[in-house]
């Protein structure tokens, strides 16, 4: 790559549990001849996705090319975190051909695009495209809002009132900012769910957007890399509920980290998470657990009450066999004592 050529960056956004990490794992292992680097922006103080991605690093995307920012939203820490991270990646030898940025599932993508206008990096990088992932089953069921039925009932009762929830705004902003929509979890949605999700996305999109169905993050990298969208120059075409520069608030959501001793079985832990999500209106749970008598670490990924558990790697000989769960919910739903009791039984 010519040193004067702007380094392309693809922003990968999407609601909680839509499959962003799975997609990036596929791209790392199937880069289409490109040398990739990855920036993971987690919500909360301790990240999980960065470690997952580093575990599948390959020569064209070694572990040192995967950087994790867990100090808050990238666009709110531009000078302290974002610019130094991008500059560090650009100094790697060999230099990456393409950077992937995985945003937090709660991130608003447009403020991030505005961060690319900073003078220190504007002449060096460009936003090749914004890829938004949407969970077909969740979108079809309206689960981007905590209680869509109640919201619609209020709206029907008084059309002059705006009862949109923060979750619906996050979803709409992600769709509005995208160049391509990837519809995931289609096997869980079925034909009717896929059709309903497509209709919802089409209605929310400010312009015609390609919607592509994917399974397990598998897609030809040529479809989503090399779009040359220069999204940082195209902000007016990407409307947001939060275009006011002062209207960028993360206080609608909160997260806590819960440490766990060894659990009896994956089924018991999954049942606890499922019950907690239903009773406490939890949006997302992700992390690791140690299962008694099992040599491998258990990876947990949960969206609402839908829990996915799988063993991901063997515990290291000197590694402490203990678990760590990141729990994300709307601000008022986070009560540490209640959540710890629910998870620990």
N, C-alpha and C positions, 0 to 999 in steps of 0.2 A: 504494500500500500504506500502510495506517495505520501510523504509527511505533510504535504499541504492539503491533502484530501481530508474532508471532515469525516470523523469516525461515526458510523451510523449506530444509533441506539434504538432498540425496540422496547417500548413500555408495555408490559403485560399486566393488565388489570382484570378485575373480576370480583364478584361478590364472594363472601366467605365460603370456602370449600368448593369452589367451582372447578378446581383442577389445575391451578397455575403451576404449582410445583411439579405435578406430573408432566405437564407440557414441557417445562424447562428441562426436566430430566431426559425426556425424549430428544429434545434439541441438542443437549450436551452430547448424547450418545449417537446422534444422527445430524451432525452440523452442516451437511451439504458442502464439505470442503472448506468451511470457514473456521477460523480460530476464534472461539467465543470467550467472552468474559461475562460474569454474572454479578449483579448487585441485588441483594435481597433486603427489602425494607420491611421489617417486622413491626407489628403493633404490640407494644408492651416492652418491658425491659429485657426479656430473655427470648432469643429467637430459637426456633426449631427448624424452620425450612432450610436455613443455611447449612446446618449439619447434615440434613438429608441430602442436599445437593452435593456437598463435598464428598459424601460417601460413594457417589457414582462418577467422580471426576475421571477423565481420560487424558491422554497426552495433548489433544487439541483443546482441552479445557481443564488444565490441572487445578488442583485445590487452591493454589495461590491466585488463580483468576476468579475465584468465587469470594466475594466480599459481602459481609452482612452488616447492616445498619439497624441497630435496635434502640437508638436513642430518641426515636420519635419520627414523625413524618419527614421525609426527605426535604420537601419544599419548605418546611419550617426550620430546617437546620442546614440551609444551603452553604453558608460560609464555613460552618464548623465541620460538617460531615460530607455533604454531597460533592462539592468541588474538590476537596482533597482526595476523595475516593476515586473520582473520575480521572484526576491527574495521575494518581498512582497507577491506575490501570493502563493509562496511555504511555507510561514510562516502562511498562513491562517489555522484556526482550525475549522472544519476539512480541511485537505489538499485536493486540487483538484485532481481528477484522471486524468484529461486531460485538456490541455490548447489549445484554438483556437486563432489563430492570424489572424485577418482580415487586409490585407494590403490595402493601398490606391490603387485605380484603376489605378494610374499612376506609381505604384511601380515596380521596377525590382526585382524579387524574389531572384535571386542568391546572390547578396550582403547581403541580409537578412540571407540566409543560412550560409554564411561565418561568420556572427556575432555569430552564435551558437558555433563557435570554440574558443571563448574567454575563457581563463582558469577559470575565476570565475564561469562559468556556464556549461562548457563542461561536467563535471563529474556529473552534476545534471539533465540535460534535454537532450532530443533527439528529432530530427524532425521525428515524426512518419510518416509523408507524406505531400506532397504538392498537394493541390487540386486546379485546375484551372477551373474557370467558363468561358464559352464562350457563348455569346448571339448569338443564331443560326441565327436570322434574320440579325443582324448587320454583322456577319462574312460572311454570304452568299452574302451580298451586298457590302462587302469590306469597311465597314465604320470605320475600325480601321486605315484607312488612310484618311486625310482630303479631298483629291481629287484623288482617285485611277485611274480614267481615264486619268488625266493629267500625273500622274507618269508613267503609262504604255506607254503613247504616247512618252514621253521623252526616256524611256528605249528602245522602238522600234526604235527610231531615232538614238540612239547611244548606242549600247550594252556595250561599254566599261565604261559607266558611272554608278555610283551607286546612284540611286534616291530614295532609301528607306527613308521614313519619320520617325521621332521619334515614331509616333503611331504604325507603322507596326513593329518596333523593340520591342516596349513594348509587343505587342501581341505575337510575335515570342519567346521572352524571357520567357514569362509566360508559353507558351506551352512547350518549351524545358525543363523547370524546373519541370514540373508536373509529378506526379505518376498516376493521374486519371484526365480525363477531364469530366466536367459536362456540357452538352449542354442544355442551358436554353432558355426560350421564344420560345419554339418549336411550340406553338400554333400560334404564329405570323408568323413563317417562312414557314409553310406548308411543305408538303413532299419534294418538289423540293428544298426548302431552306435548309431543314435539310440535304438532300443528298449533296448539294453543300458545306455546312459548314463542314460536315464530311470529304469531299475530301480535303478542304483547310487545316484543322487541321492535317490530316494524312500526307499531303505533308510537313508541317512545323515541325512535330514532329521528333526528332532525333532517336526515337526508337518506337516500337509498344506500343501504350498507349490505355487503355480501354476508350471508349467514351460512356457516359451514359446520356440518355435524362431524364431531370427532369422538373417538372412543379411546380411553386410556391415554390421552394426550398425543396420539399418533397422527402426524400430519407431515406432508412433504415440506421441508423448510423453505423451499422456493416459493411456497404459497404465502408465507407470512414474513419472510425476511427479504429485504431488497425492494420495499414498496416505494422508497424515495418520496415519502409524503411531506417531509419538512414540516411536521406538525406544529413546530414552534412558530412558524410563519402563518399558520392557518387557524389561529385561535378563534377568530370571529365566526367561523363555520362550526364551532364546537361549543354550543351554549351550555351554561351551567346554572344550577340553582344558587351557586355561590360565587358569582362573578364579582360581587363587591369584595374588594381586596381585604376588607376587615371582617368578612363573613366566612372565615375558614376556621372552624372550631371543632376540636376533637373531644370536647367534654361530653358529647352525647354517648360516648362509649368508654368502657373501662376494662381493665384486665387485671387478673391476679395470677400468681404462680403458686401452685399447691404441690408440696413435696409428699411423696407416697412411699410407704414401706412396701415390701413385697406383697403381691396380691395372690389370692388362691388360684384364680383362673381368669383367662380373657373374658369368659362369659359373665362372670360376676362383675368385673369392672365395667364391661360394656352395658350391663343392665343398670348399674348405678349411674352411669353417665346419661343413659337414655331417660331414666326417671328424673334426674336432676334437671335436664334440659326442658322437660315438659313442665315440671313444677316451678322452676325458677326463671323460665324464659331465657335460657342460655343460648347464645348464637353459635358459639364455636368452642370446641375443646380440642387441643392437640398437644402431643407430648409423648413421653415414653413411660413404660412400666416394667418392673421386674416381676416375673411369675415364678412362684415357688417351684423348684425342681426342674426349671427349664433353663437351658444354657444360653438361649437367645433373648435379646431385648424385644419387647413388644412395642410397636409403633401404633399410636392411637390418633385417628383423625375423625372428628365428629362435626357434623353440620346439623344444628338443632338436635333432634332426637335420633338422627341417623348416624350410627357409629360404625366405623370401619377399623378393624384391628388386625394387624399382621406382624409376624416376626421379621425384623429387618437385618439384624446382625448379631453375632456372638458377643457376649460380654467379654471385655478384656480381662486378663488374669488379675490385675490389680485395681480394677474399676469397681467402685461401690455399686452394689446391686440395689438401687433405689430408683423411684420414679419421679417424674416432674411433669405436671400438667399445666398448660396455659389455658385459662378460662376467660373468654371474652363475652361480654354482655352489654346491653344498654346500661348507662351509668347507674340508674336506680335499682337495677337487678343484682348488682354485685354486693353480696353480704358474705364476707369471708367465712365467718363461723358456720353459716348455713351450707355454703359450698364445700368446705372442708369436711363437714359431717356427712354430706351426701356422697362425696367421693371415697371417704375412708370407711364408711359403713358403721 
